[in-house]
Amino acid sequence: MATTTEEPPPPETKLESYKQADRIALNHSFQDYRANSLWRLMLRRIFHQRSAIVGMVILGTLILIAIFAPLIAPYDPEQVLIGVEPVKKRQAPCIHLLGCPADQPQHWMGIDGNVRDQFSRVIYGTRVSLFIGFTTIGFAILVGTVLGAVAGYAGGWVDNVIMRLMDVLMAFPSLLLAIAIVNVLGRGLQNALLAIAIVNIPIYARVVRASVLSLKEQNFVEASRALGAGPLWLLFARILPNALSPLIVQGTLGIAGAILEAAALSFLGLGAQPPTPEWGSMLGSERNQVFTAPHLVFYPGLAIMITVLAFNLLGDGLRDALDPRLSFHKSEQTI
Amino acid sequence: MFQYIVRRLLLAIPVLFGILLVTFVLARLIPGDPCKAILGEKATREVCERFIHEHGLDKPIYVQFGIYMRDVLKGDFGDSIRYSRPVSVILIERLPMTIELGLIAIFLAVVVGIPLGIISAVYSNSLADIITMVIANIGVSMPVYWLGLMLAYVFALLLKDTPFWLPPSGRLSAGLAAVPFYEVYNLVSDPESLKFHIYEFISNMYILNSLITFDWRILWDAIQHLILPAVALCTIPMSIIARMTRSSMLEVLGLDYIRTARAKGLPKPKVVFKHAFRNALLPVFTIIGLELGTIFAGAVLTETIFGLAGVGRMLYEAITARDYPIVQAFTLVIAIGYVGMNLLVDLSYVLIDPRIKLD
C-alpha cells in the first residue's frame, strides 16, 4: 500500500486522474502478485467516473429496495383496503409529517383505483422492473453472443445469413417490433419479455461479432491455436473473455432500454397484466385519471425514470472507464 | 458520388425484402385460423373456404409470400376487420397527422439538441455543461407517455386561465374545422382519382393545409394542439442528439487543425462553427436518422395519450381490437418509412462530407 507521504497530488484533469489511477494500480500489482491487475485497473477506473458512482449508488439502493420490499412496504401490494381502513378510491397521499391528520392512516403515495396502497405497489414494482431488465438483456446477450461469435468466427455465408437477419431486425423501431411480436405471441409479461429480448439480440450479436473479428487474428489466439486448441476453446476461453468490456457497457445501457420498453408495452396493456404491481401497467390503468388523481401517474413514472437513469449513468460511466480512447479526447480540451 | 448513391440504394433492397418477409412471417405465426382471425369468430365454413381460396391460403407458403409481395407493391393491404374498409384508405387518413407530429418533434429535437451539445462541448466541464448533461441524462431516461401526461397535467390543468394554457387532447378546438385546400381552390372533382388521394393526404396535415389556405386561426389552433405532444415526443431524441453533438464536437475540438486555426488568430465562433461543427456533424446526422425510430415508436404512445388520430394511436387501437391487417400494414409502413428516412440521411452525407464523393 502507498503510504501517505507517497500520495500524489489531486488530479487536475481526467487524463491526469487516469494516469494516477494507473500508477496506483501498477504500484499495487508490483507489491501483490496475486492481484488480478486488469480487473483491478478496470475497477479503479470505474470508481473515478462520477456518473458510474452515482449510477451504482442508485442501483444499489434499488436492489436493496427490491430485496427488502416486504419489510419496506407497509401493505401487501395486492391487498384491497376496502373494509380494512377508512380510505377512498384514488385518495390523495396522506403523509403525517406534512400535516395529514394523525387519525387517518398514512399512505405516502395515496390509494389507487382499486383501493390499494400505491406506495407498496411502487416498492414491489422495483422487483418486477429489475427482473425484467436483467432477464431480457441476459437472454439477449446469451443468444446474441452465440450468433455473433458464430458469425464472426465462421465468416463466409454463415456470417452473411446471420448478419443480414440481424440487419432486418434492426430495421424496425424496437418498440414497434416488440409490439408486433407480442401481437403474435399474445399479451402477458412473459411474452413481452421474450419480445424485448428478441428485439435486443442484434445489438449484442453485432458487438460480439466485431470483437471476434478483431481478436481472432491476434497473436495470442494464433499461439493458442498453434498449441492445438480447438475452435470452441479458442472462442470461449481466448476470444470471448477479451470481448467482455463492450458487452458489459452495451448490456448496462441495454437494461435501461429494456425497462423502458417493457414499461411501454405494459402501459399499452400488452405486458404485465393486473394485478401485477408493474410500473408501466400501473401508469397505464390510471392514465385517464391524470387530472383527478395525478399521484397515481406521477410516482410510477418517477420510479421508472430513476431506475432507467441509474442504468444509463452506470453504462455511460462504464463506457468512459473501459474505453480510455474516448475519455482522453474529452480531457484534452484546448479550446 | 453517383456510385455511392446507387450502392446505398441497392443495399436497401435486401433490407426491404427482409422487412416484408418478417411482417409476412409474423402474420402467419398468429395462432389460430387465419380466416377466423381476419373475418371474425362468426364466419361460416363456406365463407371461410371462399376466403382461403381468394387469398391463396391453400397454396404453398412461398406462393403465399409472392402474393403478399404483389399485394403490398400494389398498395393493397387488405381490409380492416373493425372498420371493413381498405387499410390503405385508413393509412391516407392517419399518416399525415403522424408525419406532421414527427417532423415537428424532430425539428425541435435538432434545434434545441445541437446548440445544447455545442455549448456543452465548447464550455466542457463548466456549470453549463454539467447542467446540460444532467438534463440530457434525465431526458433519455424518461418514459414518453409519463412526460406527456405530466405536461398535460401542468399545462392544461394547473395553468388553466393563464396565457400558458395548452389543450391536452385533439388536433383542433371544438367548433373549428380545417377546410381542405382543394375545396377552397376548387381543384379536384373526381374523388376516386389518385390526384384526389394525394391532395387529401396533404390537406390532412392541418398546419400545411392552413398555410396553403392562409387560415391563420386554424394554423395557430393546430400548432397549440401539437406543442405538448411534440415536446413529449422530442425529449429523448433531443437528449441523445445533445449528447452525440457534445462528444462529437469534443473529439473534433481536440484535433490539431483546430489548434492551428485558433493559433493563426481566427475568432472562436468562426473556429467552432465553420471548422469544428461541420466536421462534427456526420455522427450527429446518423443519430438523427436513427432517432426517427424513437419518434415513430414514441408516436404510438404520444398519440394514445393526447387523443391524436394518427398512425400510432390507430396501431394501438388495432392491437387492442386484434385488427391484424392494420397491425401488419402499419408495422410494415412504419418500418419502410424508417429505412427510407435513414437512406435519405445516408444519401445526404454527400452534401455534408465532400470526402464521400471520392469514394
Interface residues (C-beta under 8 A of the other chain):
Chain A: S51 R164 L165 D167 V168 L169 A171 F172 P173 S174 L175 L176 L177 I179 A180 I181 N183 V184 G186 A256 L260 A263 A264 F267 L268 G269 L270 G280 L283 G284 R287 V290 F291 P294 V297 F298 P300 G301 L302 I304 M305 I306 V308 L309 N312 L313 D316 L326 H329 K330 E332 Q333 T334 I335
Chain B: P14 V15 G18 I19 L21 V22 T23 L26 L29 I30 P31 V122 S124 N125 N137 I138 V140 S141 M142 P143 V144 Y145 W146 L147 L149 M150 A152 Y153 A156 L157 S247 L250 E251 L253 G254 I258 R259 R262 K268 V271 V272 A276 G293 T294 F296 A297 G298 V300 L301 T304 I305 L315 Y316 I319 T320 Y324 V327 Q328 T331 I334 A335 Y338 V339
